[in-house]
Structure formats: C-alpha cells, structure tokens
Amino acid sequence: MLLNAIIMENIYTLSDIQIQKKIGEKIKTTRLKQNITQDSLANSASISRSSVQKAESGEIKSFDTFLRILRTLGMLEEIHH
C-alpha cells in the first residue's frame, strides 16, 4: 500500500521531494496505527529518534535507515511486489 497510494496520483508528475514526503507520511501513519512511539521505533530499528523524525518528514537520506524502519514496521511486503 505504501507505493500504491503514491501511484494513484501519477507518481511521474511528483518531484523526488514530494515522493519522499508522501513516503514519510505513510511511515508516520503506520507507526501511529501500530501505537509505536518514535523512541520505540528508533530502539527497535537500531537508529536514532532524530532519524525517525527526519524519515517521517520526508528527509530520507539513508537507504539503510529507510529499510530498518520498513522492516521494523512490517512494511517490507509493500515494496516486495
């Protein structure tokens, strides 16, 4: 669903920054639905809380951090297809 929500808007018309922000929003929404705090996600993913905050605001600079967050939130299935 992560990418499906973005694709529904014709992803090719969005800038890279807009895509990153949408992915960040989806990460935050998923975290909140699972009732997980930023601190808890950071600890489980072995990253800093500021990395979680940055990812949720669309500042995804590290692919490793991105994968750790997706894995911890159980979102890897969404990019598997």
Number of C-alpha atoms within 10 A of each C-alpha: 11 18 15 11 13 17 13 8 10 9 15 10 9 13 10 12 12 14 18 19 18 19 23 23 17 19 23 20 13 17 20 12 9 10 10 14 14 19 15 13 19 21 13 14 20 13 16 15 17 12 19 25 17 14 23 22 17 21 16 20 12 11 9 11 19 18 14 20 24 18 14 16 17 12 17 15 11 12 11 6 6
